[in-house]
Amino acid sequence: MIMKTNHPWWYFIYYNQIFARKNMTYSYEINLLSKLMGGLKDLSVLEIGSGIGGHASEISKHKPESLTLVDKDPIAFHTLSRRFRSNNKIEIFKSDGFTKKPSWDAKDRVICMYSLVQQATSYSEMLNRINRLSNTATRSGVVAFEMIDFKVSKKIYPSNKGTKIYEDEKGYMEISSIYKNDYFKITFDGKLQDIRCNYEVKLVAKNLKKLLLDLNNHIFTECFVHPLEKNSRRVIVIGHK
């Protein structure tokens, strides 16, 4: 049976190789998140956009009371179900993590990586996504989500200039970006197993200072940004209810 997916065929197969970042392992990122969020141990944790479980595997090592994984992609859901089927502390949902009426209860810690909140059609929709993340946290809960700082990204990946991010005997992958006033588009283009591969992601572009001001005024009681990479292109936003 061929399973439909929301991503190209190569995305999950080559993800770890293509997007490998020196010293930026899943373990590093979750250890950092745990520190910034005040710990994960003995708490209920929700991860939105779990993919094939790279971060989830590291979260489980922190011994949370429970771990809820959510992903709307059928292949990701199937992979997660198989990977964690023997762990009775993990529940998995095939769902849009930004739904108004989630099937899961509120959690102490809510994590959303891969810049998913930015993959919206507008700034107002992005704020709605963040608000829904906040709504899935308990009254004293903490929310963490990843974003790409478009100003830093523009310096590292100038508009319409391809940069090779992966190459071996199996093929290569390049990244290029186009920047507009209110959004930027990242294009992945390459060849894997002699097949041309292309994937585009459109993200909302917003000044982080303006975003933090809006979040502190309307969604969180306290909110701050911490770099996820040394170049600060990828950042983590931490919000307290």
C-alpha positions as CSV (number, residue, x, y, z in Angstrom):
1,M,0.0,0.0,0.0
2,I,1.3,3.4,-1.0
3,M,0.7,5.9,1.9
4,K,0.0,9.5,1.0
5,T,2.2,12.1,2.7
6,N,2.2,15.9,3.2
7,H,6.0,15.9,2.4
8,P,8.0,14.8,-0.6
9,W,9.1,11.1,-0.7
10,W,12.7,11.9,0.3
11,Y,11.9,14.2,3.3
12,F,11.7,11.6,6.1
13,I,14.3,9.3,4.5
14,Y,17.1,11.9,4.2
15,Y,16.0,14.4,6.8
16,N,18.7,13.6,9.4
17,Q,21.5,13.7,6.7
18,I,20.3,16.8,4.8
19,F,19.6,18.9,7.9
20,A,22.4,17.7,10.1
21,R,23.9,20.6,12.0
22,K,27.3,20.3,13.6
23,N,26.8,19.8,17.4
24,M,23.1,20.6,16.9
25,T,21.8,17.2,17.8
26,Y,18.3,16.3,19.0
27,S,19.9,15.7,22.4
28,Y,21.4,19.1,22.5
29,E,18.2,20.8,21.5
30,I,16.0,19.0,24.0
31,N,18.5,19.4,26.8
32,L,18.5,23.2,26.1
33,L,14.7,23.3,26.0
34,S,14.4,21.4,29.3
35,K,16.7,24.0,30.9
36,L,14.9,27.0,29.4
37,M,11.4,25.6,30.3
38,G,12.3,24.6,33.9
39,G,12.6,20.9,33.3
40,L,10.5,18.1,31.8
41,K,10.9,15.3,34.4
42,D,7.6,14.1,36.0
43,L,5.6,16.6,33.9
44,S,3.1,16.1,31.1
45,V,4.7,17.0,27.8
46,L,3.1,17.7,24.4
47,E,5.1,17.9,21.1
48,I,3.3,19.4,18.1
49,G,4.8,18.3,14.8
50,S,6.8,15.2,16.0
51,G,7.9,14.0,12.6
52,I,9.5,10.6,12.9
53,G,10.4,11.0,16.6
54,G,13.9,12.5,16.8
55,H,13.0,15.0,19.5
56,A,10.4,12.7,21.1
57,S,13.1,10.1,21.7
58,E,15.2,12.6,23.6
59,I,12.2,14.0,25.5
60,S,11.4,10.5,26.8
61,K,15.0,10.3,28.3
62,H,14.0,13.2,30.6
63,K,11.4,10.9,32.2
64,P,8.2,13.0,31.8
65,E,5.1,11.8,33.5
66,S,3.5,11.5,30.0
67,L,4.4,12.4,26.5
68,T,1.8,13.2,23.8
69,L,3.0,13.3,20.1
70,V,1.0,15.0,17.4
71,D,1.6,15.0,13.6
72,K,-0.8,15.2,10.7
73,D,1.4,13.5,8.2
74,P,0.3,9.9,7.7
75,I,3.9,8.6,7.3
76,A,5.1,10.4,10.4
77,F,2.1,9.1,12.4
78,H,2.7,5.6,11.2
79,T,6.5,5.8,12.0
80,L,5.8,7.3,15.5
81,S,3.2,4.5,16.2
82,R,5.7,1.8,15.3
83,R,8.7,3.5,17.0
84,F,7.0,4.0,20.4
85,R,4.5,1.2,20.5
86,S,6.1,-0.4,23.5
87,N,6.1,2.8,25.6
88,N,2.9,3.1,27.6
89,K,3.7,6.6,28.6
90,I,3.4,7.9,25.1
91,E,0.2,8.6,23.2
92,I,0.1,9.6,19.5
93,F,-2.4,11.6,17.6
94,K,-2.8,12.1,13.8
95,S,-4.0,15.6,13.8
96,D,-3.3,19.2,13.0
97,G,-1.6,20.5,16.2
98,F,-3.2,23.9,15.9
99,T,-6.8,22.6,15.9
100,K,-9.3,24.6,18.0
101,K,-10.6,21.5,19.7
102,P,-7.7,19.1,20.4
103,S,-8.3,15.5,21.4
104,W,-5.7,15.7,24.2
105,D,-5.8,17.4,27.6
106,A,-3.8,20.5,28.6
107,K,-0.1,19.7,29.3
108,D,2.6,21.2,31.6
109,R,5.1,21.6,28.7
110,V,4.2,22.3,25.0
111,I,6.9,22.0,22.4
112,C,6.7,22.9,18.7
113,M,9.8,22.7,16.6
114,Y,10.6,23.0,12.8
115,S,9.2,26.6,12.6
116,L,5.7,25.2,12.2
117,V,4.1,28.3,13.8
118,Q,5.7,30.4,11.0
119,Q,4.3,28.3,8.2
120,A,1.1,30.4,8.2
121,T,-0.6,32.5,5.6
122,S,-0.3,35.8,7.6
123,Y,1.0,37.3,10.8
124,S,-2.5,37.1,12.4
125,E,-2.7,33.4,11.6
126,M,0.7,32.9,13.1
127,L,-0.4,34.6,16.3
128,N,-3.5,32.3,16.3
129,R,-1.3,29.3,16.1
130,I,0.8,30.5,19.0
131,N,-2.4,31.2,21.0
132,R,-3.6,27.7,20.4
133,L,-0.3,26.3,21.6
134,S,-0.8,28.4,24.7
135,N,-4.3,27.1,25.1
136,T,-3.0,23.5,25.2
137,A,-0.8,24.3,28.2
138,T,-1.9,24.1,31.8
139,R,-2.5,27.3,33.8
140,S,1.1,27.3,35.0
141,G,2.5,25.7,31.8
142,V,5.4,26.7,29.6
143,V,5.4,26.8,25.8
144,A,8.4,26.5,23.5
145,F,8.4,27.0,19.8
146,E,11.1,27.4,17.1
147,M,11.3,30.2,14.7
148,I,13.7,31.4,11.9
149,D,14.9,35.0,12.3
150,F,14.4,36.2,8.7
151,K,16.9,39.1,9.2
152,V,19.7,36.7,10.1
153,S,18.6,34.2,7.5
154,K,18.9,36.9,4.8
155,K,22.5,37.5,5.8
156,I,23.4,33.8,5.7
157,Y,21.3,32.8,2.7
158,P,21.0,35.9,0.4
159,S,18.0,36.1,-1.9
160,N,18.1,33.8,-4.9
161,K,21.6,32.4,-4.1
162,G,21.8,28.6,-3.7
163,T,23.9,27.1,-0.9
164,K,24.7,23.4,-0.8
165,I,23.8,21.9,2.6
166,Y,24.3,18.2,1.8
167,E,26.3,16.2,-0.6
168,D,27.5,12.5,-0.7
169,E,27.4,9.6,-3.1
170,K,23.6,9.5,-2.9
171,G,23.2,13.0,-4.2
172,Y,23.1,16.7,-3.0
173,M,20.7,19.3,-1.7
174,E,20.8,23.1,-2.0
175,I,18.9,25.8,-0.1
176,S,17.9,29.2,-1.5
177,S,15.6,31.9,-0.2
178,I,13.4,34.7,-1.5
179,Y,12.6,37.6,0.9
180,K,9.5,39.8,0.8
181,N,8.1,42.4,3.2
182,D,5.8,40.0,5.0
183,Y,7.1,36.6,4.2
184,F,10.1,34.6,2.9
185,K,10.2,31.4,1.0
186,I,12.8,28.7,1.4
187,T,13.4,26.3,-1.5
188,F,15.2,23.0,-1.2
189,D,16.4,21.7,-4.6
190,G,18.7,18.8,-5.4
191,K,19.1,15.3,-6.7
192,L,18.8,12.1,-4.6
193,Q,19.1,8.6,-6.0
194,D,19.3,10.2,-9.5
195,I,15.9,11.8,-9.0
196,R,15.4,15.6,-9.0
197,C,14.0,16.7,-5.6
198,N,12.3,20.1,-4.8
199,Y,10.5,21.3,-1.8
200,E,9.3,24.8,-0.8
201,V,8.4,26.3,2.6
202,K,6.8,29.7,3.0
203,L,7.2,31.4,6.4
204,V,5.9,34.6,7.9
205,A,8.5,37.3,8.3
206,K,8.2,39.4,11.4
207,N,10.5,41.4,13.6
208,L,11.2,39.4,16.7
209,K,10.9,42.4,19.0
210,K,7.5,43.2,17.6
211,L,6.4,39.6,18.0
212,L,7.6,39.5,21.7
213,L,5.7,42.7,22.4
214,D,2.5,41.2,21.0
215,L,3.0,37.9,22.8
216,N,3.7,39.6,26.2
217,N,0.7,41.9,25.7
218,H,-1.9,39.3,24.5
219,I,-0.8,35.7,25.0
220,F,1.8,35.1,27.7
221,T,2.6,36.6,31.1
222,E,6.3,36.4,30.2
223,C,8.1,35.6,27.0
224,F,11.7,35.6,25.8
225,V,13.9,34.4,22.9
226,H,17.0,32.2,23.1
227,P,19.3,31.3,20.1
228,L,19.2,27.7,19.0
229,E,22.3,28.1,16.8
230,K,25.4,30.2,17.3
231,N,24.5,32.3,14.3
232,S,21.0,32.9,15.8
233,R,19.2,32.0,12.6
234,R,17.1,29.5,14.4
235,V,15.7,30.7,17.8
236,I,13.5,29.3,20.5
237,V,10.7,31.4,21.9
238,I,9.7,30.5,25.5
239,G,6.3,31.6,26.8
240,H,4.9,31.3,30.3
241,K,1.2,31.2,30.9
